[in-house]
Amino acid sequence: MDLRLAGKVVLITGSSRGIGLATANAFAAEGCRLVLSARTADTLRDAEAALRASGASVTTQVADVTQPDDAARLVQAAATAFGGIDILVNNVGGGGGGRTIADSTDEDWRATLEVNLLQTVRMMRLALPHMRGRGGAAMVNVSSISGWSPQLAGSGQYGAAKAALIFDTERWALEFVPHGVRVNTVSPGSILVEGNGWDRYRIASQANYDDYVRHGFPMGRLGTAEEVADVIVFLASPRSHWINGRNIPVDGLEQPYAALDRRPY
């Protein structure tokens, strides 16, 4: 299927590894022009080199999108490099701090909301002027199944932030419709990527990992970054123009299993 994405300008946050890099590779395969960003220059350079070697048109910007000035510079760099933005993928996210309400702090909550929710709102607001009137523009926000399943959330603050992304998707979609911009959310389940929390858990505790997979994953395995990327690319493409304001789970029907402290995050 031709996704009609050739030549589109795609800005992806957190795109030097994991789901972000897999998404960059998938857009590159469709002939898109890419703007990649990450906080770490070394991993960003490696991602850029690999994509250029495949023939992709790529520019990069080191940025911490939780910092307003960095976010503004990133969006401006994308618009300057390619004359505008067609697709924004807000992939940055993460958890941290206390795992229970009793041992979490105000700062845990502030930091988690910033990295998952507030920076996404900021990026959308900054990118919108560069996306208006380009035809078929789209934003895709990466949430998580933690946003609706307390048993699968690593912490209350992480689940709350991801739930807010899902909740607000329809509102943002309604606000952006007059500007010709669709907004959707993708919610991955547990994804196995080399070096991530699940991979470290697998290496450190193979028996517990196998037990968790056997009971929690009807399809017998965790998901891959590429499987999430495929959904993101489709949602951003004109082929999905009648999907707007929706949350799409990409989780293999993952089921809660065992105690929360068995999870690697």
N, C-alpha and C positions, 0 to 999 in steps of 0.2 A: 504494500500500500504506500503510495506517495503521500507523505504527511504535509506537503506543501510548505515546508520550512526552509527551503534553500534560500540563503542570503539573509535570513532573519538575524537580528542582533540579540544575543542572549547574555544577560548578566546573571551570574550564579555566585552567591555568597558561600563561603566555606567550601571552596571547590578544588582544594589541592589533594584531597584523599576521600576515601569512603564513598558515600552516596553522592556527594557533590562532584567528585571526579568522575564517577560512573555516569552521572548526568551530563557532564561536559563531553565525555566520549560519545554518548548517544546523540547529543545535538550535533557534534562534529560530523558524525556519520550521515546526518541529514543535510549537510552542507551549510550549517549555520556559522555565523561569525561570533566569536566567544569573548567575553570579558570574565576573567577568573579573579577571585580574590581569596585571601586567607591572611592570617596573622603572621605566619611563618614564611620568610622569604625563601628558604632552602626548598621546602616542599612545593612551594608555588613555582619556583624555577624548574623543578623536575617535571611537574605537571605540564607546564608550558612547553618544555622541550619535547616531551613525548607526543603532545598534540600537534605541534608543528611538524614533527617527523612524519606524522600521518597525513599531512597536507592541510591541516586546519588553519584557519585564520584566527589568531589569538592575540589578545593583549591582557596584561595582568596588572594588578594593583594590590600591594600589601596594605591591608586595612583591618582594623578591629571595628566592626560595625556597631558595637555597643558604645562607641565613642562618636558623638555627633559630627565632629569635624572630619573624622576618617570616613564616615558614611557619605558625607557630602562630597568629599574628594573622589570617592569611588564612583559615585553616580556621574559626576561631571567628567571623569576620565572616560567612562563608557560612552557618554554622549559625544564627547570630543573626538574619540577615536573613530566612531562609526556613524556619527550624525544623528543619533537617537537610540532608543531602546525599544525592542519589540516584545521581549519576554524577560520577566524578572523571576528568578527562582530564589526564594528565601530559605536557604538550607541550614544556616547557622542555628545551633541550639545546643542544649546540654543541661545537665543537672549537677548538683553538688550540695555540700553541707549536710545538715542533719537529715536522717531518714525518717524520723518521727516528729510529730508536732512538739513533743516534749524536749527533744534535743536539737531542734532547728532554731535558728536565730532570726531576728529581723533582717540581718544582712543576707542570710541564706535565701530568704524569700525575695528580697530586692534584687539580688544578683541573678537568681533563676528567672524571675519575671523579665528582667532586662535582656538576658541573652536569648530568651525564647519568644517573648511577646513584644516588648517595647522596641527593640531594634527592628523587628519586622514591620511594625507600624511606621517607624522612621524611614525605612528603605522604600516602602510603598509610597509614602508621601513625597519623598525626594524624587522618585523615579517617574511619578505620574506626569509631570509636565513634559517629559521627554518621550512619553508613550502615546499621548493624545494624537488622534487623527492619523495614525500610521496604518490602520487597518489590520484587524485580527490580533491586536495586542492582548497579552495574557500575563497574569501573575499566578504563580503556584507556590504556596507556603507548605513547608514540611512540618507537620505536627507529629503525632504518635498515637498508637492505640492506648498509651497511658492516659490520654485525654478523656477517656470514658470508662476505663477499668481501674478502679482503685487497687485491685489485686495485682495488676500488672505494672503499676507505677512504682518507680524506684523511691519516690518521696512525694509527699503531699504537694510541695511547692512545684515540683516538675509536672505532676499531673494537672494541677490547676492552670499552669501556664499553657500547656498543650491544649487543655479544654477550652481556654479562652481563644486560642487560634481557631479551633473548630467552630466555636459559637459565633465568632465575629465574621467568619467567612461570608455568610449570606449578607450581612450588613454591608461589608466592604464591596461585595459584588453589586449590590443595589446602588451604592454610591458611585461606583465607577462605570456602570453601564452607560450613562450619558456621554462618557468620554471614550467609548469604544474599547473598554478594557474589561476582560473577564477575570474573575478571581476564584480559584479553587484551592482546596487543601488535600494533600496526600498524607495518610497516616500509616507509616511503616510499623510492622511488628518487630520482633527480634531479628536483627540482621547480623550475619556472621561476616566480618571483614578482617583481614589479617591485621593483627595488632590491636583490635578494639577490645572492649570489655568482655564480650562473649568469647573471643578467641583466647584471651588470657585466662578466662575461667575454664575453658576447655583444656588448656595445657596444664593448668594447676590442679584441676580436679576432674579428670576424665570420667570417672564413674558417676559423679553427681551430674555432670553435663549430660552424659548419655541417658541417665534416668530422667532428667528434666525434658530432654528432647522426646523421649519415648512417651511420656505422659502429657506433655504440653503442646505437641505439634502433630496434628492428625496426618500431615503430609510427610512426617518422618524426618524433618530437617528444619533448620532455620532458613530464612530468606537470604537473598543476595542483594548487594547494592545495585546490580544491573537490573534486577527485577523491579526495584523501586524506580530506577531511572527511566525504564520503559514507560511506566505509567505517567511520570512527570512529563516526559516529552509528548506523549499523546495528548494529555490535558492542555498542554501549551500550544498544540497545533490547531490549525483551522479545521481539521477533521473532527474536533470535539467542540465545535462552536455552539452546540446546543446544551452543553454542560456548563453551568455557571452557579457559583455560590455553594458548591457541594464539597463534601469530604469523602474521599475514596480510601478505604482501608486497603493496605497491601500487607497482609499478615498471615496468609495461609490458614486462616481460621484458628489462630493461636488460642490456647485455653489456659486459664490460671492453673498453676500447680505448685504445690509445696509452699513453704513459708517465705515471706518476703525476704528474709535474710539469706535465702539460697540464691537470689538473683545477683548477678555480678555488677550491678550498678545501684 
